[in-house]
């Protein structure tokens, strides 16, 4: 278990000249993987939920009612998912954690989303949910391959679902990709993590 994937890990299979493109694509990938899998990989042992949080533009989250260490069991380096806010629903990586504060990594190696200033209190009548995310390490090569496809191949396959030349035919896109249109040989490895939709 660990960080979803870092820029250097994607660079291991892509040219060094692709670093800027990787940094642009990487923030979208956790949400795409979770949508395709119908699985957010959330922990039922490390989370907090409540209605009194302050999100700071300095990339931190403060709580006035929970204990991020004792109640949330959060630790430095954890991937977390925030839900229930107006502007900050996203995946983040913890750089510092105390009982009342989570600081978010924003350096280029993680290509992480920055926090937007937002205050949520009990008068807002909505709960914010912050959970540790247990991304399996097996996701890393799949995600790296998805980014490789986005950078180097997608523009040439746009709008082409299959090709046939003589007796040879190939289908490119996986129907379960929810409009992301990745070939099966790129995202087929995600099948083992899919939670079937109910209803």
C-alpha positions as CSV (number, residue, x, y, z in Angstrom):
1,X,0.0,0.0,0.0
2,X,1.2,3.5,-0.6
3,X,1.1,6.7,-2.6
4,X,-1.0,6.3,-5.7
5,X,1.9,7.0,-8.1
6,X,4.6,9.6,-8.3
7,X,6.0,11.5,-11.2
8,X,9.3,9.6,-11.0
9,X,7.5,6.3,-11.2
10,X,5.8,7.2,-14.4
11,X,9.0,8.6,-15.7
12,X,10.5,5.1,-15.4
13,X,8.6,4.0,-18.4
14,X,8.4,7.3,-20.3
15,X,11.1,9.7,-21.7
16,X,12.4,12.3,-19.3
17,X,11.1,14.9,-21.7
18,X,7.5,13.9,-20.8
19,X,7.8,15.1,-17.2
20,X,5.7,18.2,-17.7
21,X,3.0,16.3,-19.4
22,X,3.0,13.7,-16.6
23,X,2.5,16.4,-14.0
24,X,-0.4,17.7,-16.0
25,X,-2.1,14.3,-16.3
26,X,-1.3,12.8,-12.9
27,X,-3.9,14.7,-10.8
28,X,-6.7,13.3,-13.0
29,X,-5.7,9.7,-12.6
30,X,-7.0,8.7,-9.1
31,X,-10.5,9.9,-10.0
32,X,-10.4,8.1,-13.3
33,X,-9.3,4.8,-11.8
34,X,-11.9,5.0,-9.0
35,X,-14.6,5.8,-11.5
36,X,-13.7,2.9,-13.9
37,X,-13.4,0.5,-10.9
38,X,-16.5,1.9,-9.0
39,X,-14.1,1.6,-6.1
40,X,-12.6,4.4,-4.0
41,X,-10.3,2.1,-2.0
42,X,-11.4,3.7,1.2
43,X,-10.4,2.5,4.7
44,X,-13.0,1.7,7.3
45,X,-10.3,2.0,10.0
46,X,-8.8,5.4,9.3
47,X,-11.3,8.2,8.7
48,X,-13.1,11.2,10.3
49,X,-16.4,12.7,9.6
50,X,-18.0,15.9,10.8
51,X,-19.1,19.4,10.1
52,X,-16.4,21.7,11.4
53,X,-13.4,22.0,9.1
54,X,-11.3,24.8,7.7
55,X,-9.5,24.4,4.4
56,X,-6.7,26.9,4.0
57,X,-5.1,28.1,0.7
58,X,-1.8,27.3,2.4
59,X,-2.7,23.7,1.7
60,X,-3.9,22.6,5.1
61,X,-7.0,21.2,6.7
62,X,-7.9,22.1,10.3
63,X,-10.5,20.5,12.5
64,X,-12.4,21.9,15.5
65,X,-14.0,18.6,16.6
66,X,-12.0,15.6,15.6
67,X,-8.5,14.3,16.4
68,X,-6.7,13.5,13.1
69,X,-4.3,11.2,14.9
70,X,-6.3,9.5,17.5
71,X,-9.7,9.4,15.8
72,X,-8.6,9.4,12.2
73,X,-5.4,7.2,12.5
74,X,-3.8,9.3,9.8
75,X,0.0,9.3,9.2
76,X,2.5,11.3,7.1
77,X,2.6,10.0,3.5
78,X,-1.1,8.7,3.6
79,X,-3.3,9.2,0.5
80,X,-6.6,10.6,1.7
81,X,-9.9,11.3,0.0
82,X,-12.0,14.3,1.0
83,X,-15.8,14.4,0.2
84,X,-18.6,16.6,1.2
85,X,-17.0,20.0,0.6
86,X,-18.0,22.7,-2.0
87,X,-14.5,23.2,-3.5
88,X,-12.1,20.6,-2.1
89,X,-13.5,17.2,-2.9
90,X,-10.3,15.4,-4.1
91,X,-7.4,13.1,-3.4
92,X,-4.5,14.5,-1.4
93,X,-1.2,13.3,0.2
94,X,-0.4,14.1,3.9
95,X,2.9,15.9,4.5
96,X,2.3,16.7,8.2
97,X,-0.4,15.6,10.6
98,X,-1.2,16.7,14.2
99,X,-4.3,16.2,16.3
100,X,-5.9,19.3,14.7
101,X,-4.1,19.8,11.4
102,X,-3.4,18.0,8.1
103,X,-0.8,19.6,5.8
104,X,-1.0,18.6,2.2
105,X,1.9,17.8,-0.2
106,X,2.0,20.2,-3.2
107,X,5.4,19.5,-4.6
108,X,5.8,18.7,-8.3
109,X,6.9,15.0,-7.6
110,X,3.3,14.3,-6.5
111,X,1.5,16.6,-8.9
112,X,-1.0,17.0,-6.2
113,X,-4.1,19.3,-6.1
114,X,-3.8,22.4,-3.9
115,X,-6.4,23.2,-1.3
116,X,-8.8,26.0,-1.9
117,X,-9.8,28.3,1.0
118,X,-13.1,27.1,2.4
119,X,-14.7,27.0,5.9
120,X,-17.3,24.4,6.8
121,X,-19.1,24.6,10.2
122,X,-22.0,23.0,11.8
123,X,-24.4,25.6,10.5
124,X,-23.7,24.3,6.9
125,X,-25.7,21.2,7.8
126,X,-23.4,18.9,5.8
127,X,-20.8,16.4,6.9
128,X,-17.3,16.3,5.5
129,X,-15.7,12.9,5.2
130,X,-11.9,12.4,5.2
131,X,-10.7,8.8,4.7
132,X,-7.3,7.1,4.3
133,X,-7.2,5.5,0.8
134,X,-5.6,2.0,0.4
135,X,-4.4,2.1,-3.1
136,X,-2.9,-1.3,-4.0
137,X,0.6,-1.2,-5.3
138,X,-0.5,-3.2,-8.3
139,X,-2.2,0.0,-9.6
140,X,1.1,1.7,-10.3
141,X,2.1,0.1,-13.6
142,X,-1.5,0.3,-14.9
143,X,-1.8,4.0,-14.1
144,X,1.7,4.6,-15.7
145,X,0.5,2.9,-18.8
146,X,-2.7,5.0,-18.8
147,X,-0.7,8.2,-18.7
148,X,1.6,6.9,-21.4
149,X,-1.5,6.3,-23.6
150,X,-2.9,9.8,-22.8
151,X,0.4,11.5,-23.7
152,X,1.6,9.5,-26.7
153,X,-1.3,7.6,-28.3
154,X,-4.7,9.0,-27.6
155,X,-4.5,11.8,-30.2
156,X,-3.9,9.2,-32.9
157,X,-6.8,6.8,-31.8
158,X,-9.4,9.5,-31.2
159,X,-12.7,8.4,-32.7
160,X,-11.4,5.0,-33.9
161,X,-13.0,2.1,-32.1
162,X,-11.6,-0.7,-34.3
163,X,-9.6,-1.3,-37.5
164,X,-9.5,-4.2,-40.0
165,X,-6.9,-4.8,-42.6
166,X,-7.4,-8.1,-44.5
167,X,-7.8,-10.9,-42.0
168,X,-6.4,-8.8,-39.1
169,X,-8.8,-6.8,-36.9
170,X,-8.3,-4.9,-33.6
171,X,-10.6,-3.2,-31.1
172,X,-9.2,-0.3,-29.2
173,X,-11.5,0.9,-26.5
174,X,-12.9,-0.7,-23.4
175,X,-16.6,-0.1,-23.0
176,X,-16.3,0.0,-19.2
177,X,-14.1,3.1,-19.4
178,X,-17.0,5.4,-18.7
179,X,-16.1,7.7,-21.6
180,X,-12.4,7.7,-20.9
181,X,-11.9,5.4,-23.9
182,X,-8.8,3.4,-22.9
183,X,-7.9,0.3,-24.8
184,X,-8.5,-3.0,-23.0
185,X,-4.8,-3.8,-23.1
186,X,-4.2,-0.5,-21.1
187,X,-6.8,-0.8,-18.4
188,X,-7.7,-4.5,-18.5
189,X,-5.7,-4.9,-15.3
190,X,-8.2,-2.8,-13.4
191,X,-10.8,-5.6,-13.7
192,X,-9.5,-7.2,-10.5
193,X,-10.4,-4.1,-8.5
194,X,-13.9,-3.4,-9.9
195,X,-16.8,-3.4,-7.5
196,X,-20.0,-4.4,-9.5
197,X,-22.6,-1.6,-9.6
198,X,-25.8,-2.5,-7.7
199,X,-29.2,-1.4,-9.1
